[in-house]
């Protein structure tokens, strides 16, 4: 969806913010034994640390790898939404263990077992959050914020850019 560097930065910032906040809320709720209204406020403390980490990691490392990984099993001629899903899946598959490792060292008793459990608990939640809530909402907001005249672009011979997912 992003076509310029500015759009890529904005999209990555918003996507990582919503994704990280949701996952922090999930992990705090797991630690407390259930969801309460306090979880939303408690998550803001960790968000100040984890969001910049996720943003930089996604923008400069994982965001460069995931399109190549997705196109190892997708073709550019496949339906755009399936390409988006593939990139989203690859992003979650790489970001989840990385962020789980970082969170284990920052907020838990670091050990291989703690990391493995954190990763195992986070991956299904991250995929569900990405595909059901975060991804669709952020992409809709992005499309509304960066409206384009697709018909004008096609008539000028400009092809839509290869879909990108942060």
C-alpha positions in Angstrom: 0.0 0.0 0.0 2.6 2.6 0.8 4.1 4.1 -2.3 6.6 6.6 -1.0 9.2 6.5 1.8 7.1 8.9 3.9 4.0 6.7 3.5 6.0 3.6 4.4 7.2 5.3 7.6 3.7 6.5 8.6 2.2 3.0 7.8 4.9 1.2 9.8 4.5 3.6 12.7 0.8 3.2 12.9 0.8 -0.6 12.3 3.5 -1.2 14.9 1.8 1.0 17.4 -1.5 -0.8 17.1 0.1 -4.2 16.9 2.4 -3.7 19.9 -0.3 -2.1 22.1 -2.6 -5.0 21.4 0.1 -7.6 22.2 1.2 -5.8 25.4 -2.5 -5.7 26.6 -2.7 -9.4 25.8 0.5 -10.2 27.7 -0.5 -8.1 30.8 -3.9 -9.8 30.8 -2.2 -13.2 30.7 0.0 -12.2 33.6 -2.9 -10.9 35.7 -5.0 -14.0 34.9 -7.7 -12.0 33.0 -8.6 -8.8 31.2 -9.5 -5.7 33.3 -9.9 -2.1 32.4 -6.6 -1.4 34.2 -4.7 -3.4 31.6 -5.2 -0.6 29.0 -3.5 2.0 31.2 -0.8 -0.5 32.4 0.1 -1.2 28.8 1.1 2.4 28.2 4.2 2.0 30.3 5.6 -0.9 28.3 4.4 0.8 25.0 7.0 3.6 25.5 9.7 1.0 25.3 8.4 -1.7 23.0 6.9 0.5 20.2 10.1 2.3 19.2 11.9 -1.1 19.3 9.2 -2.7 17.0 9.1 0.4 14.7 12.9 0.4 14.1 13.1 -3.4 13.8 10.2 -3.5 11.3 11.3 -0.4 9.3 14.9 -1.3 8.9 15.2 -5.1 9.3 12.1 -7.3 9.1 10.3 -5.0 6.7 13.1 -5.6 4.2 13.0 -9.4 4.6 9.3 -10.1 4.6 8.5 -9.2 1.0 11.3 -11.4 -0.2 10.1 -14.2 2.0 6.5 -13.8 0.9 7.4 -13.7 -2.8 9.3 -17.0 -2.3 5.9 -18.7 -2.3 3.7 -16.0 -3.9 3.9 -14.6 -7.4 3.5 -10.9 -8.3 0.6 -11.9 -10.5 -1.3 -13.4 -7.5 -4.3 -11.5 -6.2 -3.2 -8.4 -4.2 -5.0 -9.3 -1.1 -3.4 -12.7 -1.0 0.0 -11.0 -1.3 -0.9 -8.7 1.5 -1.9 -11.7 3.6 1.4 -13.5 2.8 3.4 -10.4 3.8 1.4 -10.0 7.0 1.9 -13.7 7.9 5.6 -13.4 7.3 5.8 -10.2 9.3 4.1 -11.9 12.3 6.2 -15.0 11.9 9.4 -12.9 12.2 8.4 -10.1 14.5 6.7 -12.4 17.1 9.8 -14.4 18.1 12.0 -11.3 18.0 9.7 -9.2 20.1 9.0 -12.1 22.5 12.7 -12.5 23.0 13.1 -8.7 23.7 10.1 -8.7 26.0 11.4 -11.8 27.9 14.7 -10.0 28.6 13.1 -6.7 29.5 10.1 -7.7 31.5 10.5 -11.4 32.6 13.0 -13.7 34.2 15.1 -14.5 31.1 15.5 -18.2 30.3 15.0 -20.3 27.2 11.9 -21.8 28.7 10.3 -18.4 29.4 11.1 -17.2 25.9 9.7 -20.4 24.4 6.5 -20.1 26.4 6.2 -16.4 25.6 6.6 -17.0 21.9 4.2 -19.9 21.9 1.5 -17.9 23.7 2.1 -14.8 21.5 2.2 -16.3 18.0 -1.5 -17.3 17.8 -2.6 -14.1 19.4 -0.4 -12.0 17.1 -1.7 -13.7 14.0 -5.3 -13.4 15.1 -4.8 -9.7 16.1 -3.1 -8.9 12.8 -5.6 -10.6 10.5 -8.8 -9.8 12.3 -8.4 -6.4 13.9 -5.1 -4.6 13.5 -4.3 -5.2 9.8 -7.8 -4.4 8.4 -8.2 -1.3 10.6 -4.8 0.2 10.0 -5.0 -0.5 6.2 -8.5 1.2 6.1 -7.2 4.2 8.0 -4.2 4.4 5.7 -6.3 4.3 2.6 -8.5 7.0 4.0 -5.5 9.2 5.0 -3.7 8.7 1.7 -6.5 8.7 -0.9 -5.4 8.1 -4.4 -7.1 8.4 -7.8 -6.3 4.9 -9.0 -8.1 5.5 -12.4 -5.9 8.5 -13.0 -2.7 6.6 -12.2 -3.7 3.8 -14.6 -4.5 6.2 -17.4 -1.1 7.8 -17.0 0.5 4.4 -17.3 1.6 4.3 -13.6 1.3 0.8 -12.2 0.3 0.4 -8.6 3.3 -0.4 -6.5 3.9 -3.9 -5.2 1.9 -4.3 -2.0 3.9 -3.8 1.1 3.0 -4.8 4.6 4.7 -3.5 7.6 
